[in-house]
Amino acid sequence: MVRDNRKNASKIISLLKKEYPRAGVALRHDDPLQLLVATILSAQCTDTRVNAVTPALFARYRNVKAYANADIWELEKYVHSTGFYKNKAKNIKASSALTVSKFGGKVPDTMEELLELPGVARKTANVVLGGAFGKVEGIVVDTHVMRLSRLLGLTQNKEPAKIEQDLMKVVPRGAWWSFPNTLIWHGRRVCIARRPKCDVCVLNKLCPSSLV
């Protein structure tokens, strides 16, 4: 089963690379801190909405100490439209405070340390490691990756951590960063949850869920 999935994964990776050669992190950022904040905000929110919010947010809070010392009510107002704003604001403030007190004011660049930050699970840590530091320790599993990897038969699990482990077994390590990014782009543009465009999908011959 794993061997078959490896073959399918290789074909999928090749097709998606050709389709989306420039796929990468869609969250706009200039440094690791901005990417960390943006990724926390992206939970159950579109990247488009996050990118609309962050210019004013980044202008108001220019460094990690500013977030750590932020008035929580004001911070909530800045991130309100991303949804779950109370929890997101709390996590941004708390993770910034820990970054100052434990990591010398610099966003940590290891999986172990990133996972110590409030509001940071493996998905966020993988995004920050790959997008800000060029380090790849796992595979980003967001809602698009969860949905498409199941549709493509690469996993039968529903939990992000288990899906990541399944994908790491069949996706070559050299594609751990590019693969989820191309999958995310494909999920936004073609394999749309409520109206998949199977007729124009480059993966329709490989996808068990294809309507073609």
ZAKOL-499761 format. One line per 8 residues: their letters; for each residue z, y, x of N, C-alpha, C, O. Coordinates in nm, 3 decimals. Atoms other than C-alpha are relative to their C-alpha. Example, Ala and Ser with C-alpha at 12.3 -4.5 7.8 and 13.67 -1.06 7.14 Angstrom:
BEGIN
AS> 0.000,-0.119,0.089,0.780,-0.450,1.230,0.000,0.120,0.090,0.066,0.118,0.194; -0.006,-0.119,-0.082,0.714,-0.106,1.367,0.073,0.109,-0.077,0.090,0.220,-0.026
This chain:
BEGIN
MVRDNRKN> 0.000,-0.121,0.084,0.000,0.000,0.000,0.000,0.126,0.087,-0.076,0.220,0.064; -0.007,-0.114,-0.090,0.096,0.240,0.280,-0.131,0.015,0.075,-0.179,0.127,0.095; 0.126,-0.004,-0.073,-0.220,0.144,0.471,-0.110,0.061,-0.086,-0.187,0.144,-0.038; 0.101,-0.056,0.091,-0.439,0.220,0.168,0.022,0.149,-0.021,-0.072,0.227,-0.024; -0.031,-0.142,0.019,-0.259,0.549,0.113,-0.034,0.082,0.123,-0.071,0.199,0.112; 0.039,-0.070,-0.122,-0.319,0.642,0.476,-0.150,0.027,0.002,-0.194,0.135,0.041; 0.145,-0.017,0.005,-0.691,0.589,0.431,-0.036,0.109,-0.101,-0.118,0.197,-0.072; 0.026,-0.102,0.102,-0.693,0.793,0.110,0.043,0.138,0.047,-0.027,0.237,0.026
ASKIISLL> -0.051,-0.128,-0.048,-0.481,1.064,0.269,-0.095,0.062,0.101,-0.119,0.183,0.098; 0.093,-0.050,-0.102,-0.723,1.095,0.562,-0.125,0.060,-0.065,-0.173,0.165,-0.022; 0.117,-0.051,0.070,-1.017,1.139,0.324,0.032,0.129,-0.074,-0.046,0.224,-0.072; -0.043,-0.119,0.074,-0.826,1.390,0.113,0.017,0.118,0.095,-0.027,0.229,0.066; -0.023,-0.104,-0.100,-0.721,1.588,0.421,-0.131,0.059,0.048,-0.146,0.181,0.059; 0.131,-0.044,-0.050,-1.079,1.603,0.549,-0.072,0.086,-0.101,-0.127,0.191,-0.065; 0.070,-0.075,0.104,-1.222,1.722,0.218,0.066,0.135,-0.026,-0.002,0.236,-0.044; -0.070,-0.125,0.027,-0.953,1.984,0.162,-0.012,0.099,0.115,-0.019,0.219,0.093
KKEYPRAG> 0.018,-0.088,-0.116,-0.987,2.121,0.516,-0.134,0.073,-0.007,-0.144,0.191,0.024; 0.132,-0.060,0.013,-1.357,2.180,0.453,-0.002,0.102,-0.113,-0.068,0.205,-0.103; -0.002,-0.086,0.118,-1.286,2.337,0.116,0.083,0.127,0.023,0.047,0.234,-0.024; -0.091,-0.114,-0.022,-1.000,2.564,0.235,0.033,0.013,0.149,0.146,-0.014,0.189; -0.022,-0.008,-0.146,-1.041,2.625,0.610,0.102,0.105,0.042,0.158,0.098,0.152; -0.094,-0.107,-0.034,-0.819,2.934,0.599,0.133,-0.011,-0.074,0.210,0.085,-0.076; -0.123,0.017,0.077,-0.537,2.793,0.389,0.123,0.020,0.089,0.130,-0.031,0.200; -0.124,-0.026,-0.073,-0.196,2.915,0.499,0.104,0.054,-0.096,0.083,0.052,-0.217
VALRHDDP> -0.107,-0.054,0.084,0.124,3.070,0.372,-0.050,0.126,-0.071,-0.097,0.220,-0.008; 0.049,-0.113,0.078,0.036,3.309,0.091,0.103,0.113,-0.011,0.070,0.224,-0.050; -0.105,-0.102,0.006,0.368,3.494,0.109,-0.017,0.099,0.114,-0.019,0.061,0.231; 0.021,-0.102,-0.103,0.317,3.822,0.292,0.130,0.031,0.073,0.235,0.052,0.012; -0.118,-0.023,-0.081,0.558,3.878,0.578,-0.040,0.045,0.139,-0.152,0.020,0.183; 0.025,-0.047,-0.136,0.584,4.037,0.921,0.091,-0.066,0.102,0.068,-0.054,0.223; -0.094,0.063,-0.093,0.873,3.840,1.070,0.073,-0.115,-0.070,0.060,-0.132,-0.191; -0.070,0.115,0.059,1.092,3.531,1.016,0.094,0.036,-0.115,0.103,-0.037,-0.213
LQLLVATI> -0.092,-0.041,0.106,1.348,3.721,0.807,-0.075,0.026,-0.129,-0.033,-0.019,-0.235; 0.078,-0.028,0.121,1.086,3.848,0.565,-0.054,-0.128,-0.063,-0.056,-0.141,-0.185; 0.050,0.126,0.055,0.940,3.500,0.530,0.113,-0.080,-0.064,0.093,-0.142,-0.169; -0.115,0.068,0.059,1.284,3.353,0.468,0.034,0.057,-0.136,0.051,-0.018,-0.233; -0.033,-0.067,0.127,1.359,3.608,0.196,-0.108,-0.029,-0.104,-0.077,-0.062,-0.218; 0.110,0.023,0.094,1.016,3.570,0.037,-0.001,-0.144,-0.050,-0.030,-0.168,-0.167; 0.001,0.141,0.040,1.044,3.191,0.034,0.114,-0.030,-0.095,0.098,-0.108,-0.189; -0.112,0.015,0.094,1.385,3.205,-0.132,-0.041,0.054,-0.137,-0.010,-0.005,-0.240
LSAQCTDT> 0.043,-0.060,0.127,1.232,3.432,-0.397,-0.108,-0.081,-0.070,-0.125,-0.071,-0.191; 0.114,0.072,0.056,0.936,3.199,-0.447,0.039,-0.121,-0.085,-0.046,-0.181,-0.151; -0.044,0.115,0.081,1.147,2.927,-0.611,-0.026,0.028,-0.148,0.022,0.127,-0.203; 0.035,-0.012,0.142,1.010,2.878,-0.963,-0.059,0.137,-0.032,-0.033,0.195,-0.137; 0.067,-0.129,0.017,0.803,3.193,-0.919,-0.131,-0.004,0.076,-0.141,-0.072,0.179; 0.130,0.001,-0.068,0.442,3.258,-0.823,0.004,0.086,0.126,0.080,0.182,0.135; 0.010,-0.079,-0.122,0.355,3.387,-0.478,-0.053,0.141,-0.030,-0.016,0.237,0.036; 0.054,-0.130,0.039,0.162,3.667,-0.648,0.111,0.094,-0.044,0.113,0.211,-0.006
RVNAVTPA> -0.113,-0.082,0.047,0.478,3.791,-0.819,0.090,0.037,0.117,0.135,0.151,0.126; -0.084,-0.028,-0.116,0.680,3.761,-0.498,-0.063,0.109,0.086,0.005,0.200,0.131; 0.070,-0.099,-0.083,0.417,3.958,-0.306,-0.002,0.138,-0.064,-0.018,0.239,0.005; -0.005,-0.129,0.068,0.436,4.230,-0.570,0.138,0.064,0.015,0.153,0.186,0.010; -0.139,-0.047,-0.009,0.813,4.256,-0.528,0.041,0.037,0.143,0.114,0.134,0.164; -0.052,-0.015,-0.136,0.858,4.232,-0.152,-0.030,0.132,0.073,0.052,0.172,0.155; 0.020,-0.125,-0.073,0.697,4.559,-0.031,0.116,0.099,-0.017,0.164,0.156,0.081; -0.113,-0.092,0.025,0.971,4.769,-0.195,0.130,-0.059,0.054,0.214,0.013,0.108
LFARYRNV> -0.121,0.067,-0.049,1.237,4.512,-0.106,0.010,0.012,0.152,0.116,0.045,0.205; 0.000,-0.006,-0.147,1.138,4.502,0.262,0.017,0.143,0.050,0.072,0.165,0.158; -0.016,-0.140,-0.040,1.123,4.882,0.275,0.146,0.044,-0.014,0.195,0.126,0.064; -0.141,-0.036,0.024,1.478,4.906,0.137,0.093,-0.070,0.099,0.187,-0.009,0.150; -0.087,0.078,-0.089,1.632,4.632,0.351,-0.082,-0.039,0.123,-0.160,-0.134,0.119; 0.087,0.013,-0.117,1.481,4.652,0.699,0.048,-0.100,0.104,-0.025,-0.131,0.198; -0.049,0.099,-0.096,1.700,4.403,0.884,0.105,-0.089,-0.067,0.145,-0.066,-0.181; -0.090,0.100,0.058,1.938,4.114,0.832,0.136,0.060,-0.037,0.198,0.016,-0.134
KAYANADI> -0.128,-0.063,0.033,2.248,4.335,0.839,-0.007,0.079,-0.129,0.091,0.088,-0.204; 0.018,-0.075,0.125,2.107,4.545,0.558,0.013,-0.093,-0.120,0.074,-0.058,-0.221; -0.015,0.098,0.109,2.078,4.235,0.340,0.144,-0.047,-0.010,0.199,-0.060,-0.120; -0.138,0.049,-0.001,2.422,4.112,0.445,0.096,0.101,-0.063,0.193,0.062,-0.129; -0.087,-0.106,0.053,2.578,4.447,0.350,-0.049,0.057,-0.133,0.009,0.153,-0.184; 0.061,-0.054,0.123,2.365,4.501,0.039,0.095,-0.002,-0.118,0.176,-0.093,-0.134; -0.069,0.000,0.129,2.518,4.601,-0.290,-0.070,-0.104,-0.086,-0.190,-0.094,-0.111; 0.062,0.113,0.070,2.459,4.285,-0.493,-0.072,0.044,-0.126,-0.173,-0.015,-0.163
WELEKYVH> 0.064,-0.046,0.123,2.375,4.478,-0.810,-0.135,0.064,0.030,-0.232,0.045,-0.043; 0.125,-0.063,-0.038,2.110,4.681,-0.634,-0.101,-0.107,0.044,-0.219,-0.100,0.006; 0.088,0.107,-0.046,1.966,4.371,-0.466,-0.057,-0.078,-0.118,-0.175,-0.115,-0.118; 0.046,0.071,0.120,1.945,4.198,-0.804,-0.112,0.077,-0.070,-0.208,0.017,-0.120; 0.103,-0.081,0.065,1.741,4.488,-0.941,-0.134,-0.014,0.072,-0.239,-0.021,0.007; 0.124,0.012,-0.077,1.487,4.457,-0.660,-0.070,-0.133,-0.023,-0.193,-0.140,-0.021; 0.060,0.134,0.011,1.434,4.082,-0.716,-0.002,-0.050,-0.144,-0.039,-0.165,-0.170; -0.016,0.040,0.140,1.486,4.076,-1.093,-0.122,-0.073,-0.057,-0.107,-0.175,-0.124
STGFYKNK> 0.120,0.054,0.066,1.126,4.000,-1.190,-0.045,-0.135,0.056,-0.138,-0.196,0.003; 0.038,0.131,-0.054,1.110,3.685,-0.974,0.071,-0.114,-0.073,0.044,-0.231,-0.046; -0.072,0.102,0.075,1.343,3.504,-1.214,0.120,-0.053,0.078,0.123,-0.050,0.201; -0.122,0.054,-0.063,1.685,3.348,-1.147,0.054,0.098,0.105,0.102,0.059,0.211; -0.025,-0.106,-0.097,1.753,3.680,-0.979,0.143,0.005,0.051,0.167,0.040,0.166; -0.139,-0.004,-0.044,2.132,3.654,-0.968,0.025,-0.100,0.113,0.086,-0.066,0.215; -0.020,0.103,-0.101,2.128,3.330,-0.773,-0.079,0.032,0.127,-0.030,0.011,0.238; 0.083,-0.033,-0.116,1.843,3.446,-0.547,0.063,0.114,0.081,0.068,0.108,0.204
AKNIKASS> -0.063,-0.112,-0.069,2.016,3.775,-0.466,0.125,-0.046,0.074,0.149,-0.006,0.188; -0.121,0.052,-0.063,2.341,3.592,-0.394,-0.034,-0.079,0.126,0.032,-0.064,0.229; 0.038,0.082,-0.115,2.165,3.347,-0.161,-0.057,0.083,0.115,-0.030,0.056,0.232; 0.056,-0.087,-0.104,1.974,3.619,0.024,0.113,0.072,0.074,0.113,0.078,0.197; -0.112,-0.070,-0.061,2.293,3.815,0.085,0.086,-0.095,0.083,0.124,-0.062,0.196; -0.087,0.095,-0.069,2.496,3.508,0.182,-0.067,-0.059,0.124,-0.003,-0.074,0.228; 0.071,0.057,-0.116,2.230,3.359,0.411,-0.013,0.104,0.111,-0.009,0.071,0.230; 0.008,-0.107,-0.100,2.192,3.696,0.582,0.134,0.020,0.069,0.140,0.041,0.190
ALTVSKFG> -0.134,-0.016,-0.058,2.567,3.725,0.631,0.028,-0.112,0.101,0.085,-0.087,0.207; -0.021,0.112,-0.091,2.576,3.379,0.790,-0.089,0.012,0.124,-0.049,-0.024,0.234; 0.090,-0.022,-0.114,2.276,3.464,1.007,0.061,0.099,0.099,0.049,0.082,0.220; -0.066,-0.099,-0.086,2.469,3.764,1.138,0.121,-0.061,0.070,0.137,-0.046,0.191; -0.128,0.047,-0.056,2.803,3.588,1.187,-0.014,-0.122,0.090,0.063,-0.139,0.185; 0.010,0.125,-0.076,2.681,3.254,1.325,-0.120,-0.008,0.093,-0.115,-0.076,0.196; 0.123,0.016,-0.078,2.329,3.301,1.460,-0.044,0.129,0.070,-0.161,0.146,0.105; 0.029,-0.120,-0.077,2.351,3.641,1.627,-0.100,0.093,-0.063,-0.163,0.174,0.006
GKVPDTME> 0.091,-0.090,0.069,2.144,3.816,1.363,-0.145,-0.043,0.002,-0.232,0.030,-0.046; 0.138,0.050,-0.005,1.835,3.604,1.425,-0.014,-0.122,-0.090,0.070,-0.212,-0.087; 0.026,0.116,0.086,1.690,3.362,1.170,-0.013,-0.122,0.089,-0.096,-0.122,0.181; 0.008,0.119,-0.085,1.748,3.016,1.320,-0.136,-0.068,-0.007,-0.207,-0.058,-0.106; 0.132,0.062,-0.008,1.446,2.816,1.429,0.005,-0.151,0.012,-0.085,-0.214,0.069; -0.009,0.146,0.007,1.568,2.459,1.381,0.029,-0.041,-0.143,0.091,0.034,-0.219; -0.024,0.050,0.134,1.578,2.250,1.066,0.149,-0.008,-0.030,0.194,0.035,-0.135; -0.144,0.018,0.020,1.945,2.169,1.110,0.071,0.131,-0.029,0.155,0.140,-0.118
ELLELPGV> -0.066,-0.129,0.018,2.048,2.532,1.139,-0.047,0.071,-0.126,0.033,0.132,-0.196; 0.051,-0.064,0.121,1.822,2.660,0.863,0.065,-0.059,-0.125,0.092,0.014,-0.221; -0.060,0.064,0.117,1.970,2.407,0.622,0.145,0.040,-0.022,0.203,0.011,-0.127; -0.136,-0.052,0.019,2.311,2.565,0.679,0.000,0.126,-0.085,0.103,0.161,-0.143; 0.006,-0.127,0.073,2.192,2.885,0.511,0.001,-0.023,-0.150,-0.069,-0.111,-0.199; -0.003,0.011,0.146,2.275,2.927,0.141,-0.138,0.021,-0.061,-0.209,0.114,-0.025; 0.128,-0.015,0.068,1.972,2.876,-0.081,-0.117,-0.060,0.075,-0.231,-0.051,0.030; 0.108,0.057,-0.080,1.774,2.696,0.189,0.006,-0.153,-0.003,0.101,-0.214,0.047
ARKTANVV> 0.017,0.145,-0.002,1.660,2.337,0.129,-0.119,-0.030,0.091,-0.172,0.061,0.155; 0.105,0.039,-0.096,1.394,2.145,0.322,-0.132,0.074,-0.024,-0.202,0.107,0.071; 0.126,-0.069,0.027,1.102,2.313,0.146,-0.001,0.137,0.065,-0.096,0.173,0.135; -0.010,-0.133,-0.058,1.216,2.661,0.246,0.005,-0.008,0.152,-0.062,0.070,0.221; -0.012,0.015,-0.145,1.311,2.545,0.594,-0.135,-0.035,0.063,-0.170,0.018,0.169; 0.132,0.037,-0.052,0.969,2.383,0.645,-0.096,0.118,0.001,-0.174,0.134,0.095; 0.087,-0.118,0.007,0.792,2.701,0.535,0.033,0.098,0.113,-0.056,0.147,0.181; -0.043,-0.095,-0.103,0.997,2.921,0.769,-0.031,-0.054,0.140,-0.081,0.020,0.225
LGGAFGKV> 0.026,0.059,-0.132,0.968,2.682,1.065,-0.149,0.006,0.034,-0.187,0.048,0.144; 0.143,0.004,-0.026,0.594,2.642,1.031,-0.065,0.137,-0.001,-0.147,0.169,0.085; 0.065,-0.130,0.017,0.501,2.991,0.913,0.047,0.106,0.097,-0.031,0.195,0.134; -0.054,-0.105,-0.086,0.728,3.196,1.138,0.013,-0.043,0.146,0.004,0.041,0.236; -0.026,0.045,-0.136,0.787,2.978,1.443,-0.103,-0.100,0.053,-0.098,-0.139,0.170; 0.100,0.096,-0.044,0.492,2.740,1.455,0.058,-0.137,0.030,0.001,-0.215,0.106; -0.065,0.130,-0.020,0.729,2.444,1.444,-0.016,-0.085,-0.127,0.008,-0.036,-0.238; 0.023,0.087,0.115,0.651,2.148,1.218,0.088,-0.124,0.012,0.065,-0.211,0.095
EGIVVDTH> -0.092,0.113,-0.001,0.932,1.905,1.145,-0.013,-0.085,-0.125,0.047,-0.192,-0.134; 0.016,0.073,0.125,0.827,1.794,0.799,-0.118,0.055,-0.077,-0.201,0.127,-0.022; 0.110,-0.043,0.087,0.593,1.859,0.507,0.057,0.084,-0.114,0.150,0.043,-0.183; -0.042,-0.087,0.109,0.635,2.147,0.264,-0.030,-0.068,-0.133,-0.144,-0.108,-0.158; 0.019,0.059,0.131,0.686,2.006,-0.085,0.042,0.100,-0.106,0.160,0.110,-0.140; -0.027,-0.092,0.111,0.658,2.272,-0.355,-0.050,-0.066,-0.128,-0.084,-0.184,-0.129; 0.039,0.059,0.128,0.564,2.223,-0.719,-0.144,-0.051,0.001,-0.174,-0.153,-0.061; 0.140,0.045,-0.008,0.191,2.198,-0.641,-0.010,-0.130,0.078,-0.079,-0.223,0.036
VMRLSRLL> 0.005,0.121,-0.082,0.244,1.940,-0.367,0.061,-0.117,-0.075,0.010,-0.229,-0.069; -0.063,0.105,0.080,0.476,1.742,-0.593,-0.098,-0.055,-0.103,-0.117,-0.176,-0.115; 0.090,0.041,0.109,0.227,1.737,-0.878,-0.126,-0.069,0.052,-0.163,-0.176,0.004; 0.128,0.055,-0.047,-0.093,1.675,-0.681,0.017,-0.129,0.079,-0.067,-0.218,0.069; -0.019,0.123,-0.077,0.049,1.412,-0.448,0.025,-0.118,-0.093,-0.011,-0.232,-0.061; -0.019,0.107,0.098,0.154,1.213,-0.754,-0.133,-0.032,-0.070,-0.167,-0.148,-0.090; 0.130,0.023,0.065,-0.183,1.262,-0.927,-0.095,-0.077,0.091,-0.174,-0.158,0.043; 0.089,0.064,-0.097,-0.360,1.148,-0.610,0.048,-0.139,0.041,-0.019,-0.207,0.118
GLTQNKEP> -0.051,0.133,-0.030,-0.147,0.836,-0.590,0.064,-0.015,0.136,0.081,-0.127,0.184; -0.061,0.006,-0.132,0.014,0.927,-0.258,0.150,-0.024,-0.006,0.212,-0.058,0.095; -0.142,0.027,0.022,0.363,0.891,-0.403,0.023,-0.027,-0.149,-0.054,0.016,-0.234; -0.040,0.022,0.138,0.532,0.770,-0.717,0.136,0.064,-0.028,0.188,0.057,-0.139; -0.131,-0.062,0.014,0.854,0.957,-0.657,-0.009,0.137,-0.066,-0.115,0.199,-0.069; -0.004,-0.129,0.067,0.962,1.268,-0.842,0.090,0.099,0.074,0.084,0.220,0.047; -0.092,-0.086,-0.074,1.226,1.405,-0.603,-0.069,0.053,0.126,-0.131,-0.023,0.200; 0.066,-0.060,-0.117,1.101,1.649,-0.335,0.029,-0.070,0.131,-0.062,-0.094,0.211
AKIEQDLM> -0.037,0.063,-0.128,1.293,1.481,-0.052,-0.068,-0.135,0.016,-0.113,-0.170,0.125; 0.063,0.132,-0.006,1.154,1.138,-0.138,-0.152,0.013,0.011,-0.217,-0.066,0.080; 0.145,-0.025,-0.010,0.801,1.275,-0.185,-0.035,0.038,0.144,-0.135,-0.009,0.198; 0.026,-0.039,-0.139,0.822,1.436,0.158,0.000,-0.122,0.091,-0.087,-0.135,0.178; -0.006,0.120,-0.083,0.925,1.106,0.314,-0.123,-0.088,-0.020,-0.176,-0.144,0.076; 0.121,0.079,0.029,0.636,0.926,0.141,-0.122,0.061,0.069,-0.203,-0.011,0.128; 0.116,-0.068,-0.060,0.385,1.186,0.261,0.002,-0.008,0.152,-0.102,-0.022,0.215; -0.011,0.007,-0.145,0.516,1.180,0.616,-0.043,-0.137,0.054,-0.078,-0.150,0.171
KVVPRGAW> 0.042,0.134,-0.041,0.434,0.808,0.626,-0.152,-0.016,-0.001,-0.206,-0.098,0.073; 0.145,0.020,0.015,0.068,0.849,0.526,-0.084,0.116,0.053,-0.204,0.100,0.076; 0.072,-0.116,-0.053,-0.026,1.196,0.652,0.024,0.007,0.151,0.139,0.008,0.194; -0.017,-0.012,-0.145,-0.091,1.221,1.029,0.084,0.121,0.036,0.071,0.226,-0.027; -0.091,-0.109,-0.036,0.170,1.439,1.200,-0.075,0.130,0.028,-0.025,0.239,-0.002; 0.076,-0.119,-0.030,-0.101,1.677,1.315,-0.045,0.077,-0.124,-0.090,0.191,-0.113; 0.040,-0.065,0.126,-0.175,1.757,0.948,0.120,0.033,-0.088,0.102,0.075,-0.202; -0.119,-0.027,0.081,0.184,1.800,0.831,0.008,0.144,-0.047,0.065,0.172,-0.153
WSFPNTLI> -0.004,-0.140,0.041,0.140,2.178,0.820,-0.121,0.038,-0.085,-0.107,0.102,-0.189; 0.122,-0.040,0.070,-0.221,2.216,0.708,-0.015,-0.071,-0.135,-0.062,-0.010,-0.231; 0.021,0.076,0.123,-0.219,1.943,0.443,0.067,0.062,-0.123,-0.001,0.085,-0.222; -0.061,-0.059,0.119,0.040,2.092,0.204,-0.058,0.137,-0.035,-0.067,0.172,-0.152; 0.059,-0.131,0.028,-0.115,2.438,0.243,-0.133,-0.012,-0.074,-0.158,0.063,-0.168; 0.127,0.019,0.070,-0.460,2.313,0.142,0.024,-0.057,-0.139,-0.048,-0.023,-0.234; -0.031,0.058,0.130,-0.305,2.112,-0.140,0.049,0.107,-0.097,0.015,0.105,-0.215; -0.051,-0.111,0.082,-0.126,2.423,-0.269,-0.116,0.088,-0.046,-0.124,0.125,-0.164
WHGRRVCI> 0.116,-0.082,0.038,-0.448,2.626,-0.261,-0.084,-0.073,-0.104,-0.132,-0.010,-0.199; 0.080,0.078,0.095,-0.629,2.345,-0.444,0.068,-0.003,-0.138,0.001,0.004,-0.241; -0.074,0.002,0.126,-0.356,2.330,-0.708,-0.010,0.131,-0.075,-0.005,0.133,-0.198; 0.011,-0.131,0.064,-0.390,2.702,-0.774,-0.140,0.028,-0.051,-0.158,0.096,-0.152; 0.138,-0.037,0.030,-0.767,2.714,-0.785,-0.078,-0.102,-0.083,-0.164,-0.066,-0.163; 0.080,0.105,0.066,-0.895,2.380,-0.914,0.085,-0.096,-0.083,0.062,-0.112,-0.203; -0.083,0.097,0.072,-0.630,2.124,-1.005,0.115,0.071,-0.069,0.232,0.052,-0.036; -0.096,-0.081,0.074,-0.454,2.360,-1.243,0.069,-0.088,-0.104,0.003,-0.164,-0.174
ARRPKCDV> -0.079,0.092,0.081,-0.175,2.189,-1.436,-0.051,-0.016,-0.143,-0.068,-0.128,-0.191; 0.036,0.008,0.142,-0.287,2.276,-1.789,-0.149,-0.010,-0.025,-0.192,-0.043,-0.135; 0.144,0.005,0.019,-0.660,2.291,-1.731,-0.071,-0.040,0.130,-0.143,0.041,0.189; 0.061,0.043,-0.126,-0.771,2.085,-1.430,-0.152,0.001,-0.007,-0.211,-0.041,-0.107; 0.146,-0.009,-0.004,-1.132,2.145,-1.327,-0.056,-0.122,0.074,-0.115,-0.111,0.181; 0.037,0.125,-0.065,-1.204,1.782,-1.248,-0.151,-0.008,0.029,-0.192,-0.074,0.125; 0.145,0.009,-0.017,-1.580,1.830,-1.283,-0.047,0.065,0.129,-0.153,0.029,0.181; 0.040,-0.067,-0.123,-1.591,2.059,-0.979,0.094,-0.032,0.116,0.084,0.029,0.222
CVLNKLCP> -0.100,0.033,-0.101,-1.306,1.901,-0.781,-0.060,-0.089,0.109,-0.124,-0.189,0.079; 0.055,0.078,-0.113,-1.400,1.773,-0.435,0.072,-0.134,0.016,0.027,-0.222,0.090; -0.078,0.123,-0.011,-1.139,1.502,-0.477,-0.017,-0.093,-0.119,0.051,-0.196,-0.128; 0.005,0.077,0.126,-1.251,1.366,-0.813,-0.033,-0.147,0.019,0.006,-0.230,-0.064; 0.033,0.141,-0.022,-1.387,1.042,-0.664,0.115,-0.077,0.062,0.115,-0.200,0.064; -0.116,0.064,-0.063,-1.058,0.975,-0.487,0.123,0.004,-0.088,0.222,-0.064,-0.061; -0.119,-0.026,0.083,-0.822,1.084,-0.763,0.008,-0.096,-0.120,-0.081,-0.096,-0.205; -0.018,0.092,0.114,-0.690,0.815,-1.003,0.016,0.073,-0.133,-0.004,0.014,-0.239
SSLV> -0.022,-0.078,0.122,-0.615,1.094,-1.251,-0.121,0.083,-0.043,-0.114,0.156,-0.141; 0.118,-0.081,0.031,-0.964,1.245,-1.251,-0.054,-0.028,-0.139,-0.058,-0.142,-0.185; 0.058,0.013,0.135,-1.117,1.312,-1.591,-0.149,-0.021,0.005,-0.213,-0.036,-0.100; 0.145,0.017,-0.015,-1.469,1.272,-1.452,-0.034,-0.149,0.003,-0.151,-0.185,0.015
